[in-house]
Amino acid sequence: MEQSVCDSCANYSYDEDWDAYVCDVDMDEDDRVQLLTGMSAGCPYYRSDNEYEVVRHQM
C-alpha cells in the first residue's frame, strides 16, 4: 500500500465517530476540490508531525 503525504501530516488524525483517518483542517470547498482532483501541486495546509524536522528548520 502506497503512503500518501497525508499520512505524515500533523493535521491527519483518527476520528472515532467515522472510524477512519480524516484531515482536521477547516478548508473551503474550492481547496477541497483542488486537492481531490489533483489540480493542486501540494497541500497548502501540510504540517509535518516529525518533531526533528521542525526543530531542524528552526536552527
C-alpha positions, 0 to 999 in steps of 0.5 A: 500500500502506497503512503500518501503525504497525508499520512505524515501530516500533523493535521491527519488524525483518527476520528472515532465517530467515522472510524477512519483517518480524516484531515482536521483542517477547516478548508473551503470547498474550492481547496477541497476540490483542488486537492481531490482532483489533483489540480493542486501541486501540494497541500497548502495546509501540510504540517509535518508531525516529525518533531526533528524536522521542525526543530531542524528548520528552526536552527 
